[in-house]
Amino acid sequence: MAAESIARNPKPGKNYCLSFFEALACICIIFIHIGFPGDFGIVMHSLGRFGVPLFFLISGFFLYKEGMTENDVRAKIRKRAPKILYLLILSFSIYLVLYTLFAEFRTGGQGGANYLKRSFSWQNIVYFFIFCKPFVNGKNWFLIAMLWSYLFIFLFPKLFSKNKWFVYVLSLFTLFWYPFRLVCIITKPVLFGVELTKPFMYLSWFNNALLFISIGVVLKKNVSRIMKLSNKLILICLFSSVALMITEFFLMKKLLHTNTSYCFGNITCVMSMIALSIKNPNWFSKLKILQLDGQWTTYVYIFHPMFIDLIKLIFDHINWNATLERWIMPILVILISVPFSILFVTLLGKIKKQIAKKKEARA
């Protein structure tokens, strides 16, 4: 029986179904930041909305373990937080240099200083700490949101390890923010001089990251119940969620001329994906790309904005059909960012192995 399991699953213990959804998420997120034109672009944009909530939910799912103590929670945060901080510093460094050079290039050597001055304004510093808005490359806000969420959990570990109701209540708040966002879009309220319709106000640790992390904890607490569900029921829920997600997003675009990271469809969508992964860890195990070592999907998320901007810069300086460019751009970004991220992770792994070997030799 063990031999059969290993044959089906080349790496025992790895959840290939979950890895597949992570890979799908990082690809679909690209369609948010550089989409196709027309209604097809709206549909693809809407599909990408499950991506970041899925990453948050997965973090919560693997954070919790039955019988864990407050010290166990803090030990996990100590192990995870430095990795997130490393990714944040890497992203910040890359885009600070890149966008400063872009500003210099586009203004003939006068824009770099102005760009830095605008980026590090007092307002942006406040937004960084409260709303997780990066100084550069706003697309990587999720790293800050994850870090602040981990800090909160580290300070109040008992709420996640012992408290039986806190994560459930917190999870239910995901159902609050969507209608709240809709009301703000329609009424356009202003609080302390800040428009509450600003998208970055809904991409923060306390009303996005922490809530989906809590859903992940709730799902982990109820694994035994999830195992009793049929695949058919979960798949119906998944496809219904995708249809609802597209419908909600499409209507918002058409009727309100805006969008939101929140909708009821993407909440149930990511929950269905986790449920399927719990029941069917070996699904998609034959896909070679899922057998690669390293979190290349995370680096796709980090690096793809860089390739969007570089490709745009190239297209801006050649005579190219604008409509055709919009159709080609998303495909180019995927074809470049995925292999680049895989190569980066592979090289990083080799460097780590070499360092480990040198340490062993010295010891």
C-alpha positions in Angstrom: 0.0 0.0 0.0 2.8 2.4 0.9 4.6 1.6 -2.4 1.4 2.4 -4.3 1.1 5.7 -2.5 4.7 6.7 -3.4 4.2 5.6 -7.0 1.2 7.9 -7.3 2.8 10.7 -5.3 6.5 11.1 -6.1 6.9 13.2 -3.0 5.0 11.7 -0.1 3.3 14.3 2.0 3.1 16.9 -0.7 -0.4 18.0 -1.7 -0.4 18.2 -5.5 -4.0 19.3 -5.7 -3.2 22.3 -3.5 0.0 23.0 -5.5 -2.1 23.0 -8.7 -4.5 25.6 -7.3 -1.6 27.7 -6.1 -0.1 27.6 -9.7 -3.4 28.5 -11.2 -3.8 31.4 -8.7 -0.4 33.0 -9.6 -1.3 32.8 -13.4 -4.8 34.2 -12.9 -3.5 37.0 -10.7 -1.6 38.2 -13.8 -4.9 38.8 -15.6 -5.8 41.3 -12.8 -2.7 43.4 -13.4 -2.5 43.1 -17.2 -5.8 41.9 -18.7 -7.2 41.2 -22.2 -9.5 43.8 -23.8 -13.3 43.8 -23.8 -15.7 41.5 -21.9 -13.3 38.6 -22.2 -10.8 40.7 -20.2 -13.4 41.4 -17.5 -14.1 37.6 -17.2 -10.4 36.8 -16.9 -9.9 39.6 -14.5 -12.7 38.3 -12.3 -11.1 34.8 -12.2 -7.9 36.2 -10.8 -9.7 37.5 -7.7 -9.5 34.1 -5.9 -5.7 34.2 -6.0 -4.5 36.2 -3.1 -7.3 35.1 -0.7 -6.2 31.5 -1.5 -2.6 32.3 -0.5 -3.9 33.8 2.8 -6.2 30.9 3.4 -3.4 28.4 2.8 -1.3 30.2 5.4 -4.0 29.9 8.0 -4.6 26.3 7.2 -1.0 25.3 7.8 -0.7 27.6 10.8 -3.1 25.6 12.9 -2.5 22.2 14.4 -4.8 20.3 16.8 -3.6 20.6 20.4 -1.0 23.4 19.6 0.0 25.7 22.4 0.7 29.5 22.4 4.4 28.7 22.2 3.7 26.5 19.2 1.9 29.3 17.4 4.7 31.7 18.1 7.4 29.2 17.0 5.6 28.9 13.6 5.4 32.7 13.2 9.1 33.0 14.1 9.9 30.5 11.3 7.5 32.1 8.7 7.9 35.8 9.3 11.6 36.1 8.3 10.7 34.4 4.9 8.0 37.0 4.3 10.3 39.8 5.4 12.9 38.5 2.9 10.4 38.5 0.1 9.3 42.0 1.0 12.8 43.4 1.1 13.6 41.6 -2.2 10.5 43.1 -3.9 11.1 46.5 -2.4 14.7 46.6 -3.6 13.9 45.5 -7.1 11.1 47.9 -7.7 12.7 50.8 -6.0 15.6 50.6 -8.4 13.5 49.8 -11.4 10.9 52.6 -11.0 13.6 55.1 -10.1 15.4 54.3 -13.3 12.1 54.4 -15.3 11.4 57.9 -13.9 14.9 59.0 -14.9 14.6 57.5 -18.3 11.2 59.0 -19.1 12.1 62.6 -17.9 15.6 62.8 -19.3 17.3 62.5 -15.9 15.0 64.7 -13.8 12.4 62.3 -12.5 14.2 60.0 -10.2 14.4 62.4 -7.2 10.8 63.5 -7.7 9.7 59.8 -7.8 11.5 59.0 -4.5 10.0 62.1 -2.9 6.5 61.2 -3.9 6.9 57.6 -2.9 8.2 58.3 0.6 5.7 61.0 1.6 4.3 61.1 5.1 0.9 60.0 3.7 2.4 56.9 2.1 4.3 56.1 5.3 0.9 56.1 7.2 -0.8 54.1 4.5 2.1 51.6 4.6 1.5 50.8 8.3 -2.3 51.0 8.4 -3.5 49.9 4.9 -0.4 47.8 3.8 0.1 50.1 0.8 3.8 49.7 -0.4 5.9 52.7 -1.1 6.7 51.1 -4.5 4.9 48.4 -6.5 1.4 48.4 -4.9 0.8 45.0 -6.4 2.9 43.4 -3.6 0.7 44.7 -0.8 -0.1 41.1 0.2 3.4 40.6 1.7 2.9 43.5 4.1 -0.6 42.3 4.9 0.8 38.8 5.7 3.6 40.3 7.9 1.2 42.5 9.9 -1.2 39.5 10.3 1.6 37.3 11.6 2.6 40.1 14.0 -1.0 40.2 15.3 -1.1 36.4 15.7 2.3 36.4 17.5 1.0 39.0 20.0 -2.3 37.2 20.6 -1.5 33.5 20.0 -4.1 32.2 22.4 -6.9 33.6 20.1 -5.7 31.1 17.4 -4.6 28.1 19.5 -7.2 28.0 22.3 -10.1 30.2 21.6 -13.1 28.3 20.2 -15.1 31.2 18.8 -12.6 34.0 17.8 -11.5 32.6 14.4 -15.1 31.7 13.5 -16.3 35.3 14.2 -13.3 36.7 12.4 -14.1 34.5 9.4 -17.7 35.8 9.2 -16.4 39.3 8.8 -15.5 38.4 5.2 -19.2 38.5 4.6 -19.3 42.1 6.0 -16.7 43.8 3.9 -18.2 43.1 0.5 -21.6 44.8 1.1 -19.7 47.6 3.0 -17.5 48.1 -0.1 -20.6 48.3 -2.3 -22.2 50.9 0.0 -19.0 53.0 -0.1 -18.8 52.8 -3.9 -22.4 54.0 -4.2 -22.4 56.7 -1.5 -18.7 57.8 -1.9 -18.2 58.7 1.8 -15.1 60.6 3.0 -13.5 60.1 6.5 -10.8 62.4 7.7 -10.2 63.6 4.2 -9.8 60.1 2.8 -12.2 58.7 0.3 -13.5 55.3 1.6 -13.9 54.1 -2.0 -10.1 53.8 -2.4 -9.2 50.2 -3.3 -6.1 50.1 -1.1 -8.4 50.5 2.0 -9.8 47.0 1.4 -6.4 45.4 0.8 -5.1 45.4 4.3 -4.1 42.9 7.0 -7.2 43.5 9.2 -10.0 43.3 6.6 -8.5 41.0 4.1 -5.4 38.9 5.1 -6.3 38.1 8.7 -9.9 37.2 7.8 -8.9 34.6 5.2 -6.1 33.3 7.4 -8.9 32.7 10.0 -11.0 30.8 7.4 -7.9 28.6 6.8 -7.8 27.9 10.6 -11.5 27.1 10.7 -11.1 24.6 7.7 -8.2 22.9 9.5 -10.3 22.5 12.6 -12.9 20.8 10.5 -10.8 18.5 8.3 -12.7 15.4 9.6 -16.0 16.9 8.5 -14.7 17.9 5.2 -13.5 14.4 4.5 -17.1 13.2 4.8 -18.2 15.5 1.9 -18.4 14.0 -1.6 -16.2 15.2 -4.4 -19.3 15.8 -6.5 -20.8 18.2 -3.9 -17.5 20.1 -3.5 -17.1 20.4 -7.3 -20.6 21.7 -7.7 -19.8 24.3 -5.0 -16.5 25.2 -6.8 -18.0 25.7 -10.2 -21.0 27.6 -8.8 -18.6 29.8 -6.9 -16.6 30.6 -10.1 -19.9 31.4 -11.9 -21.0 33.7 -9.0 -17.6 35.3 -8.9 -17.7 36.2 -12.6 -21.3 37.4 -12.4 -20.6 39.6 -9.4 -17.5 41.1 -10.9 -19.0 41.6 -14.4 -22.0 43.4 -12.9 -19.8 45.7 -10.9 -17.8 46.6 -13.9 -20.8 47.2 -16.1 -23.1 48.9 -13.6 -20.8 50.6 -11.1 -17.7 50.9 -13.4 -15.4 49.6 -10.7 -14.3 46.4 -9.1 -13.5 44.9 -5.7 -11.2 42.2 -4.3 -14.1 41.0 -2.3 -17.2 39.1 -3.5 -19.1 36.2 -2.1 -18.0 34.0 -5.0 -14.3 34.1 -4.3 -14.9 33.4 -0.6 -16.7 30.1 -1.4 -14.3 29.4 -4.3 -11.2 29.3 -2.2 -12.9 27.2 0.5 -14.0 24.7 -2.1 -10.4 24.5 -3.5 -9.1 23.7 0.0 -11.8 21.1 0.5 -10.9 19.4 -2.7 -7.2 19.4 -1.8 -7.9 17.9 1.6 -9.9 15.0 0.0 -7.7 14.5 -3.1 -4.0 15.4 -2.4 -2.7 13.4 -5.3 -4.8 15.0 -8.0 -2.5 16.5 -10.7 0.5 14.7 -9.3 1.6 13.7 -12.8 2.1 17.4 -13.8 5.9 17.8 -13.9 5.8 21.5 -13.2 4.2 20.7 -9.8 7.0 18.4 -8.9 9.6 21.2 -8.9 11.2 22.2 -5.6 10.7 25.7 -4.3 7.9 28.2 -4.1 8.1 29.4 -7.7 4.5 30.5 -7.7 5.3 33.1 -5.0 8.1 34.5 -7.2 5.7 34.7 -10.2 3.6 37.0 -8.1 6.6 39.1 -7.1 8.3 39.3 -10.5 5.4 39.6 -13.0 4.8 43.3 -12.4 8.5 43.9 -13.4 7.9 42.1 -16.7 4.7 44.0 -17.3 6.5 47.3 -17.0 9.5 46.3 -19.0 7.3 44.9 -21.9 5.2 48.0 -21.8 8.3 50.2 -22.1 9.4 48.2 -25.1 5.9 48.5 -26.8 5.9 52.2 -26.1 9.0 52.7 -28.2 7.9 50.6 -31.2 5.1 51.1 -33.7 2.6 48.5 -32.6 -1.2 48.0 -32.9 -2.7 49.0 -29.5 -5.4 46.4 -29.6 -3.1 43.6 -30.6 -0.7 44.7 -27.9 -3.4 44.2 -25.2 -4.0 40.7 -26.4 -0.4 39.8 -26.5 0.8 41.4 -23.3 -0.8 39.0 -20.8 0.5 36.0 -22.7 4.0 37.4 -22.9 4.1 38.2 -19.2 3.1 34.6 -18.3 5.6 33.1 -20.8 8.4 35.1 -19.3 7.6 35.4 -15.6 6.9 31.7 -15.0 10.1 30.3 -16.5 12.1 33.2 -14.9 10.6 32.4 -11.5 11.3 28.7 -11.9 14.9 29.4 -12.9 15.3 31.9 -10.0 14.1 29.3 -7.5 16.3 26.6 -8.9 19.4 28.8 -8.7 18.5 29.9 -5.2 18.2 26.3 -4.2 21.6 25.4 -5.6 23.2 28.4 -3.8 21.6 27.3 -0.5 22.9 23.7 -1.0 26.4 25.0 -1.7 26.4 27.2 1.4 25.1 24.2 3.5 27.9 22.0 2.1 30.5 24.6 2.9 29.2 24.9 6.5 29.3 21.1 6.9 32.9 21.0 5.6 34.0 23.6 8.1 32.3 21.8 10.9 
